[in-house]
Amino acid sequence: MLDKAKSLSPELIRLRRDIHAHPELSFQEVRTSQLVADTLHEIGGITVKTGVGKTGVVGELSSGDGPTIAIRADMDALPILEKTGAAYASTNDGVMHACGHDAHTAMLLGVAHLLKDSFTTDGLKGTVRFLFQPSEENNDSQGLSGAPRMIEDGAMAGVDTVIALHVDSTRPSGQICAPGGWGSAAVDRFEAWITGTGGHGAYPHETIDPLWLLGPVMSALHGIVARRINPMQPAVLSLGQVHGGTASNIIPPEVYLEGTLRSLDPDVRQTLLAEVDRALSIVRPLGGDYRLKVWHGYPAGWNDPQVAGWLQTVAGEMVGTGNVTEENMGMGAEDFAYMCQEAPGAMFQLGAALPDGVERAHHTNIFDIDENVLPLGAAVLAETARRFLVGDLKLAKDN
């Protein structure tokens, strides 16, 4: 399978660069979706449905009775002005594929190529569903991202298992991380306003100074993970914005805070939210007040250990077991977690660092990847799906 995938390398690179040069924001992936649908039609033998989850595409290869495996790739870009200087850099100013979704989409199209051949030559029985998902990076006006929107439209109906990958621009090229257990964190965002009365900077005693109130609140917020959460439970609270005031001699009436919360355990998630509210409430005995607004984001993503084991085995045969790790993937969030709530699933990280030693972190304006990994990612996904359909890989309930 890897040799076949390598023969597709020029096509995978062409697709990735085309998508990279024409990035589209969440739920605006009109051109990308059309490119995906057109490519699936060109491959042939694949039923194609567009407009799934607003701007998503679902392709399906099916032959006779058998199990169903879904493979997911996300398609959206980020509101970042690209500064890579690459020949294939974004032509849409202020929008950039800075997280690798262009590569994910290209690789899943490669999987469709590979499995179309396998259905023809190997007589596969069952169904492979290709999920080209919009809006992993953002939510719509109802607070939902692409994965739950696709699920609402039936994209996961009848699916027995689901797999995906994510490139990692900081991991050595070709190294694969496929842990069982928690693969991504739950994420919640909060905004808070600490309110006082404000006034002249020369007469602070006549005001309720929200900047002064901010001090104990900051201490309380940063003490939540250290002192209110069981140290055996992963949790993160980070403030990303603090704004207040307009001049040196004006005490403002209000200070604005915004932060992110990450967790794995549902009880920890609820504790974090409750403790943020408690920390802000410190201002009331001191004469101030506060408002708190919370946006509930993606749930924590559970990599089914059995499915993760399939990915480890297939990847190990292709790159050697020494290049496959099970290390924790960190506290990043991924809406693929919704799909793993619908069926046993797993996502693996595909190392894609360029070999020049420059760190091109995700969500930065210089993000880029080593395109040599595109065939490997496509091959691992395709071979895992092929083995599942022929019965070499089985869920425990099927044994």
Secondary structure, DSSP 8 states (H G I E B T S, - for coil): -HHHHHHTHHHHHHHHHHHHHS---TT--HHHHHHHHHHHHHH-S-EEEEEETTTEEEEEEEESS--EEEEEEE---BS-------TT--SSTT-B--SSHHHHHHHHHHHHHHHHHHHHHS---EEEEEEEE--SS---TTS--HHHHHHHTTTTTT-SEEEEEEEEEEEETT-EE--SEEEE-EEEEEEEEEE---EETT-GGGS--HHHHHHHHHHHHHTHHHHTS-TTS-EEEEEEEEEE-SSTTEE-SEEEEEEEEEESSHHHHHHHHHHHHHHHGGGTTTT-EEEEEEEE----EEE-HHHHHHHHHHHHHHH-GGGEE-----S---THHHHHHHS-EEEEEEEEE-TTS----TTSTT----GGGHHHHHHHHHHHHHHHHHTSS--GGG-
